[in-house]
Amino acid sequence: MAPQFLDSIREGYDTMFHKWGDPRTSSLPLMGSPFPTLFILFCYLRFVNVWGPNFMRNRRAFNLDRIIIVYNLLNVLVSAWLFYEAWDGAWKEYSYTCQPVDWTDNPKSRRIIRAMYVYFLVKVIELVDTVFFILRKKLNQASYLHIYHHTGMVMLSWGGTKWLPGNISTLG
């Protein structure tokens, strides 16, 4: 009984992440399996809920103003580039009622895959927002909604890049 159950779990995992996953994204870092991204999210949640507050309990708040200015400037620049890539690479020719995924392996579809992958990486990097709150002792800003949003955006952008890199997913 147990081996059959484990075989069915393994088969379901292979179907979900290998058969249904876009083969063009499988070789990208963090995209072959959900486990590295889930580990990052586990560490993020542990840090913002336990490790960070405990570390900062008897410490003064860090002054991160300069780091945050550079971080925000880089985020604006990458976001502008992502918007341009989405606009020029997909949205100008978009059918907003139904836009199928371009499953071909051509430069245009690769461009959109690259943009979606960079978007996913940006969402992972944006987890640092909450780390800044904790290190600056702004714990009230690390609300449940904020943490839920950042965690969800990483998972959603990973799924969009893994299974549907293109079509309506680019509107995210």
Buried (B, 14 or more C-beta within 10 A) or exposed (E): EEEEEEEEEEEEEEEEBEEEBBEBBEEBEBBBBBEEBEEBBEEBBEBBBEEBBEEBEEEEEEEBEEEBEEBEEEBEEBEEEBEEBBEEBBBEEBEEEEBEBBEEEEEEBBBBBBBBBBBBBBBBBBBBBBBBBBBBBEEEEBEEEBBEBBBEBBBBBBBBBBBBBBBBBBEE
